[in-house]
Each structure stands twice: as C-alpha cells, then as structure tokens.
Amino acid sequence: MIFTCQPGFVDLLAAELAACGYASAEQGAGWVRTEGAAAGDLPDLCFPQMALLDPVEITGDSVNALAARITEQFLTTAKTERFEGEWPFLFEEAAELDGLGRRVKGVEKMVQENLKKRMSRVSRLAVADKPRGVARLRGLYVFFVDFKRAYVAREAVFGGQRRMADDEQAPSRSYLKIEEAYIVLGREPGFEETVADLGAAPGGWSYSASKRGAKIVAVDNGPLKGGAYNNYKIEHRMEDAFAFRPAEGQVFDWMFCDLVEEPHHVLNDLVAPWLENKWCRRFVVILKFGRVDPLALLEQVRAPESVFSRCATGVRVRHLYHDREEFTIVGEVRP
C-alpha cells in the first residue's frame, strides 16, 4: 500500500504503521510504501491522510508514455464496472521534487483526454478532488514518487484530512483546524447549539462556531480578536480554562479545547472531568506532542483504559492537514 501524510512526519507515519503490522519498504517526503498486509481491515490510523490499496507501479520516460500506461491500467480494471455517479479522479505527487507537480498536471490532463475519447460518459463523472470526510472509495488514484514512476490504485481510504479555505475575519490560523475537524467527525455545530471553547483566545474556534449560529462561551484570560471580538454569539469569560465548570445541570452540545499546555495535564485535568461527568455531548480536543513521545501519547489515547475509550464513542485521532506537532481528537460522549 501507499500511505501519504504531511511532509516532515513520515517517520511517525512509518512507526505507526509498523506498530499495526505494516512494514515500510520505501519512503519519501510525505509517503510510505508498505509490502504485505496486516490481518483484517485497515485500522483507523492517525497520520495517514490517504491510503492507496493494492497499487500497481507504472513507469515511463515521458508524459505521453506515463499517461498511456495509466489509461490502459484504468481501462483494464474498469471493464466490468458500472459508473452511475461521480467518482474520484485524483493525481498527487511526492513533496520533495521541484517541478514534479507540473509533470503530474501534464499526465493528468492527458489521461483526462484519453478517457474522453474512450469512455466519454464515464469521464464526465470524474471529480478531481478528495472526498469530504472519512471514506473508502473506488476511483482512479495516481501517486507519483518521481518523474518516471507512479503508483496507480483503484481503491483508496481517506482519513478526512484536507486543506481548508481561510476566512479574513478569522483571528488565527487555528480556525482552519476546527473547520477540518468537523469533516473528520462528520458533524459541525448547529444553529443555537451550545459550545464551551476552553482556551479560546484569540477566538478562531469560537468564531467558526458562531458562523453556524451556535452560542459560545469562550473561556480564556486572553483577549478575543478579529471576528470573535464583540461577536454577539460569543460570551467571553475571563477565567482559567482548567477551572471552568458548567452550571449545575448544564450540558454543552460541544466542548472545544486547543491549549498550549503539556498534553497529560490537558488530558487528565481538563478533558477527563468533562467526559467523565458528561458536561458535553461532543468534543474536539488537541493534544500537543512537541515535548513528549508522540507514539506513546497516541497509544495512551487509544488504550482501553483511556477516558476516550471509557466515556466516548466514534472517537477519531488525526494528524490534520493544518496540524503541526499535535493530534486532533474528535468524538461523542456516551449518553
């Protein structure tokens, strides 16, 4: 299989895969190729953004040669398929080679032209974008590892990560993380739903929820800025996020937490009380791993005795496209 991740985190990706029984055969900036497979279905992984299943290696010295071989590989495997709706048509490349992106675009364009000639109706249904959300889908997936070599797969698994559009009113880059986290969870705050944003300043996550009509309590001793400042949907509480508690009988629809704090402190002293006492129904939590062993922290988060395993369902741990040295954890609190 071919697994892709954010460039700079490939060693962590390879280590996570190894822990799940997938041995690395080759790797580059932002990708790992494995040989063989662990038993059972692909586990829910943190670092991979996309996994190409059963990829076939294609080589060629020119754009024409590569496009012709990719086209034939698709036509051969699609002979008996019925295409009733849109299907993914995705070309990507390794991050480290200057100019590779231009070559990939050239191959992609030629494959599109080839398919228009050979399968006109099917080609019109192709969508050149990643699917939104966590999914396993059949399509055409091509990943170039260098100028003359690519891997072609007909099926891929997506973790939900994707690049998000910025908003000029968003007070910080963290706005992009919460927008991406909604996609991973498969849900976003609704109109009049309540949100406790713990460690809110400068307010990117609160602003995101306010755009959807939610009512937010933003807890932070620091100031709110941009679209979060004086926002009528946001009540700013100048309090310590670790000490904040809901009113008696109050249950927030959402708990947000993105604090620049030691992750075990956040996990044990903030997240655990909120989930164990069922003070919220859903959560988006970030744990910074810059100063701790990230794989050990990941193992703790997933352990049967962790607060997420005991108190939550639908938990997903992801290294997002917009994450740096941190995990994003989403899920729902068990009733």
PABA-431282 format. One line per 3 residues: number of its first residue (from 1); their letters; for each residue x, y, z of C-alpha. Coordinates in Angstrom, 2 decimals, always signed. Layout:
N
NUM	a	X Y Z | ...
END
This chain:
335
1	mif	+0.00 +0.00 +0.00 | +0.95 +3.66 -0.35 | +0.25 +5.88 +2.67
4	tcq	+0.55 +9.67 +2.46 | +0.98 +12.18 +5.28 | +2.17 +15.69 +5.96
7	pgf	+5.82 +16.18 +4.88 | +8.05 +16.16 +7.95 | +6.02 +13.48 +9.73
10	vdl	+6.91 +10.45 +7.62 | +8.97 +8.82 +10.40 | +5.98 +8.96 +12.72
13	laa	+3.77 +7.57 +9.95 | +6.18 +4.68 +9.38 | +6.37 +3.96 +13.11
16	ela	+2.57 +3.99 +13.48 | +2.26 +1.63 +10.52 | +4.93 -0.69 +11.94
19	acg	+3.04 -0.87 +15.24 | -0.02 -2.03 +13.26 | +1.90 -4.68 +11.33
22	yas	+2.71 -2.77 +8.13 | +6.43 -2.93 +7.32 | +7.92 +0.00 +5.40
25	aeq	+9.52 -0.98 +2.08 | +10.22 +2.54 +0.79 | +9.53 +6.07 +1.87
28	gag	+9.94 +9.69 +0.82 | +8.80 +13.15 +1.87 | +5.20 +12.63 +2.91
31	wvr	+4.72 +9.00 +1.89 | +5.45 +5.38 +2.84 | +5.09 +2.28 +0.71
34	teg	+4.46 -0.98 +2.54 | +4.64 -4.58 +1.40 | +2.41 -7.30 +2.72
37	aaa	-0.57 -6.55 +4.90 | -1.66 -6.98 +8.49 | -4.63 -9.24 +9.07
40	gdl	-8.12 -7.76 +8.86 | -9.36 -4.38 +7.70 | -7.19 -1.29 +7.64
43	pdl	-7.19 +0.14 +11.19 | -8.26 +3.69 +11.98 | -4.90 +5.46 +11.77
46	cfp	-3.73 +8.90 +12.88 | -1.02 +10.05 +10.48 | -2.16 +8.80 +7.05
49	qma	-4.26 +11.21 +5.04 | -4.77 +8.74 +2.22 | -4.01 +5.04 +1.72
52	lld	-3.89 +3.55 -1.79 | -4.93 -0.11 -1.72 | -3.16 -2.65 -3.95
55	pve	-1.30 -0.03 -6.03 | +0.33 -1.02 -9.31 | +3.68 +0.51 -10.27
58	itg	+3.72 +2.36 -13.59 | +6.92 +3.65 -15.21 | +7.63 +5.81 -18.25
61	dsv	+10.18 +8.23 -19.62 | +7.70 +10.80 -20.94 | +4.33 +12.36 -20.17
64	nal	+2.83 +10.52 -23.14 | +4.15 +7.13 -22.04 | +3.01 +7.56 -18.45
67	aar	-0.44 +8.78 -19.47 | -0.92 +5.91 -21.92 | +0.01 +3.27 -19.34
70	ite	-2.15 +4.82 -16.62 | -5.08 +4.99 -19.03 | -4.68 +1.35 -20.02
73	qfl	-4.42 +0.28 -16.39 | -7.71 +2.06 -15.65 | -9.49 +0.70 -18.73
76	tta	-8.35 -2.84 -18.00 | -9.63 -2.75 -14.41 | -12.86 -0.89 -15.25
79	kte	-14.15 -3.24 -17.97 | -16.94 -4.74 -15.91 | -17.75 -1.72 -13.71
82	rfe	-20.85 +0.43 -13.85 | -20.32 +4.16 -13.22 | -23.67 +5.56 -12.10
85	gew	-22.45 +8.69 -10.36 | -19.44 +10.85 -9.63 | -16.19 +9.04 -8.91
88	pfl	-12.80 +10.29 -7.61 | -10.07 +11.07 -10.16 | -7.06 +12.05 -8.08
91	fee	-3.44 +12.70 -9.07 | -0.88 +13.58 -6.37 | +2.88 +13.66 -6.05
94	aae	+5.70 +13.37 -3.54 | +6.53 +16.72 -2.00 | +10.31 +16.86 -2.29
97	ldg	+10.93 +17.13 -6.07 | +10.81 +20.59 -7.68 | +8.90 +20.56 -10.93
100	lgr	+7.22 +17.21 -10.33 | +3.87 +18.89 -9.83 | +3.97 +20.35 -13.35
103	rvk	+4.73 +16.94 -14.82 | +1.89 +15.34 -12.89 | -0.53 +18.00 -14.15
106	gve	+0.57 +17.23 -17.69 | -0.02 +13.49 -17.22 | -3.37 +14.14 -15.54
109	kmv	-4.57 +16.32 -18.42 | -3.56 +13.70 -20.99 | -5.28 +10.88 -19.08
112	qen	-8.43 +13.01 -18.98 | -8.24 +13.47 -22.75 | -7.67 +9.74 -23.26
115	lkk	-10.70 +8.86 -21.17 | -12.90 +11.35 -23.04 | -12.06 +9.52 -26.26
118	rms	-12.50 +6.00 -24.86 | -15.18 +6.42 -22.15 | -16.86 +9.77 -22.74
121	rvs	-19.78 +9.36 -20.32 | -17.60 +7.92 -17.56 | -15.01 +10.70 -17.92
124	rla	-17.69 +13.37 -17.42 | -18.48 +11.87 -13.99 | -14.86 +12.12 -12.77
127	vad	-14.20 +14.53 -9.88 | -10.62 +15.72 -9.47 | -10.78 +16.28 -5.70
130	kpr	-10.54 +14.34 -2.46 | -13.86 +13.24 -0.98 | -15.03 +15.10 +2.08
133	gva	-14.96 +13.01 +5.22 | -13.71 +9.58 +6.21 | -14.31 +7.22 +3.31
136	rlr	-13.24 +4.16 +1.35 | -13.99 +4.75 -2.32 | -13.32 +3.28 -5.72
139	gly	-11.96 +5.59 -8.42 | -8.62 +6.34 -10.08 | -5.79 +7.30 -7.74
142	vff	-2.32 +8.06 -9.06 | +0.62 +8.92 -6.82 | +3.95 +9.97 -8.37
145	vdf	+7.08 +9.23 -6.35 | +9.41 +10.70 -9.00 | +9.36 +11.92 -12.61
148	kra	+9.31 +8.44 -14.17 | +7.46 +6.34 -11.62 | +3.93 +6.37 -10.26
151	yva	+1.61 +4.04 -8.38 | -1.93 +3.53 -9.63 | -4.77 +2.24 -7.45
154	rea	-8.50 +1.82 -7.97 | -9.44 +1.98 -4.31 | -8.34 +4.32 -1.52
157	vfg	-9.09 +5.05 +2.12 | -9.28 +8.67 +3.29 | -8.85 +9.85 +6.87
160	gqr	-10.84 +13.05 +6.39 | -7.91 +15.48 +6.34 | -7.93 +18.20 +3.71
163	rma	-6.80 +21.76 +3.13 | -9.40 +24.31 +4.23 | -10.22 +27.78 +2.93
166	dde	-9.23 +30.67 +5.19 | -11.53 +33.47 +6.33 | -10.20 +37.02 +6.58
169	qap	-12.26 +37.58 +9.73 | -10.77 +34.53 +11.48 | -8.49 +35.77 +14.28
172	srs	-5.90 +32.98 +13.97 | -4.66 +30.09 +11.86 | -6.27 +27.68 +14.34
175	ylk	-9.59 +28.46 +12.62 | -8.50 +26.12 +9.82 | -8.01 +23.23 +12.26
178	iee	-11.55 +23.31 +13.64 | -13.02 +23.61 +10.15 | -11.07 +20.49 +9.18
181	ayi	-12.00 +18.68 +12.39 | -15.72 +18.99 +11.56 | -15.07 +16.97 +8.40
184	vlg	-13.26 +14.23 +10.32 | -16.09 +13.99 +12.85 | -18.77 +14.22 +10.17
187	rep	-20.69 +16.91 +12.03 | -20.47 +20.62 +12.86 | -22.19 +22.88 +15.40
190	gfe	-25.78 +23.63 +14.51 | -27.94 +26.71 +14.97 | -28.46 +27.51 +18.67
193	etv	-26.27 +24.59 +19.81 | -24.03 +25.47 +22.76 | -20.25 +25.42 +22.73
196	adl	-17.72 +25.68 +25.55 | -14.44 +26.84 +23.97 | -11.76 +26.23 +26.60
199	gaa	-8.62 +28.25 +25.98 | -10.42 +30.22 +23.30 | -8.16 +33.25 +22.68
202	pgg	-7.77 +34.74 +20.18 | -11.05 +33.10 +19.19 | -10.63 +31.17 +15.93
205	wsy	-12.71 +28.20 +17.07 | -15.38 +30.36 +18.69 | -15.64 +32.42 +15.51
208	sas	-16.04 +29.23 +13.45 | -18.94 +28.04 +15.62 | -20.55 +31.48 +15.61
211	krg	-20.70 +31.43 +11.79 | -23.01 +28.43 +12.10 | -25.32 +30.15 +14.57
214	aki	-24.10 +28.39 +17.70 | -23.97 +30.05 +21.11 | -20.45 +30.04 +22.54
217	vav	-18.91 +30.50 +25.96 | -15.30 +31.40 +25.21 | -13.13 +30.78 +28.27
220	dng	-9.71 +32.45 +28.33 | -7.93 +35.20 +30.23 | -6.55 +36.45 +26.92
223	plk	-8.38 +38.80 +24.52 | -10.54 +37.76 +21.57 | -9.73 +39.26 +18.20
226	gga	-10.99 +39.53 +14.63 | -14.43 +38.10 +14.01 | -14.63 +36.78 +17.58
229	ynn	-14.25 +40.24 +19.17 | -17.58 +41.72 +20.29 | -19.39 +38.90 +18.49
232	yki	-22.94 +38.76 +19.86 | -22.94 +34.95 +19.64 | -19.87 +34.69 +21.88
235	ehr	-19.82 +35.23 +25.65 | -16.23 +35.83 +26.73 | -15.42 +34.56 +30.24
238	med	-12.09 +35.84 +31.60 | -11.38 +32.63 +33.51 | -8.93 +29.74 +33.70
241	afa	-9.98 +27.01 +31.27 | -8.91 +24.28 +33.72 | -11.13 +25.68 +36.46
244	frp	-14.22 +26.43 +34.35 | -17.26 +24.28 +35.08 | -20.78 +24.29 +33.59
247	aeg	-23.64 +25.48 +35.72 | -25.44 +22.74 +37.67 | -27.43 +20.60 +35.26
250	qvf	-25.97 +22.32 +32.19 | -24.69 +20.16 +29.32 | -22.94 +21.82 +26.40
253	dwm	-23.51 +20.41 +22.94 | -19.80 +20.87 +22.21 | -16.54 +21.19 +24.10
256	fcd	-13.57 +22.67 +22.23 | -10.04 +22.59 +23.64 | -6.86 +23.80 +21.96
259	lve	-4.44 +24.72 +24.73 | -0.68 +25.21 +24.53 | -0.13 +23.03 +27.59
262	eph	+1.56 +19.75 +28.47 | -0.73 +17.07 +26.92 | -1.09 +14.87 +30.01
265	hvl	-2.13 +17.93 +32.02 | -4.81 +18.70 +29.42 | -5.89 +15.08 +29.22
268	ndl	-6.08 +14.34 +32.94 | -7.11 +17.69 +34.41 | -9.43 +19.09 +31.74
271	vap	-10.65 +16.50 +29.23 | -11.23 +13.68 +31.72 | -13.58 +15.66 +34.02
274	wle	-15.60 +16.92 +31.05 | -16.09 +13.46 +29.57 | -16.50 +11.54 +32.84
277	nkw	-19.10 +13.99 +34.14 | -20.82 +14.22 +30.73 | -20.65 +18.00 +30.67
280	crr	-20.71 +17.93 +26.87 | -22.15 +15.80 +24.07 | -19.35 +16.16 +21.52
283	fvv	-15.76 +17.29 +21.66 | -12.82 +18.48 +19.60 | -9.56 +18.31 +21.54
286	ilk	-5.97 +18.97 +20.53 | -3.01 +17.48 +22.38 | +0.43 +18.98 +21.69
289	fgr	+3.17 +16.35 +21.42 | +6.18 +18.58 +20.79 | +7.83 +17.74 +24.13
292	vdp	+6.61 +14.17 +24.64 | +6.91 +10.92 +22.72 | +4.06 +11.23 +20.18
295	lal	+3.67 +7.49 +19.64 | +3.50 +6.82 +23.37 | +0.90 +9.57 +23.72
298	leq	-1.07 +8.12 +20.81 | -1.01 +4.71 +22.47 | -2.30 +6.22 +25.72
301	vra	-5.14 +7.98 +23.93 | -6.20 +4.74 +22.26 | -5.73 +2.48 +25.29
304	pes	-8.81 +0.65 +26.64 | -8.45 +2.43 +29.97 | -8.21 +5.94 +28.46
307	vfs	-11.00 +8.43 +29.08 | -11.86 +8.37 +25.37 | -12.29 +4.58 +25.35
310	rca	-14.30 +4.61 +28.57 | -16.52 +7.61 +28.02 | -16.81 +8.29 +24.30
313	tgv	-17.86 +6.74 +21.01 | -16.95 +7.43 +17.40 | -13.50 +8.62 +18.51
316	rvr	-11.07 +9.54 +15.77 | -7.49 +10.67 +16.32 | -5.95 +12.52 +13.40
319	hly	-2.89 +14.47 +12.46 | -4.73 +17.07 +10.40 | -3.51 +18.82 +7.28
322	hdr	-3.42 +22.02 +9.37 | -1.93 +20.42 +12.50 | +1.69 +20.86 +13.44
325	eef	+3.16 +18.89 +16.36 | -0.22 +17.88 +17.74 | -3.11 +15.43 +17.44
328	tiv	-6.73 +16.35 +16.98 | -9.24 +14.08 +18.72 | -12.97 +14.15 +17.93
331	gev	-15.87 +12.10 +19.19 | -19.15 +11.95 +21.06 | -19.70 +11.37 +24.77
334	rp	-21.65 +8.22 +25.58 | -25.14 +9.02 +26.92
END
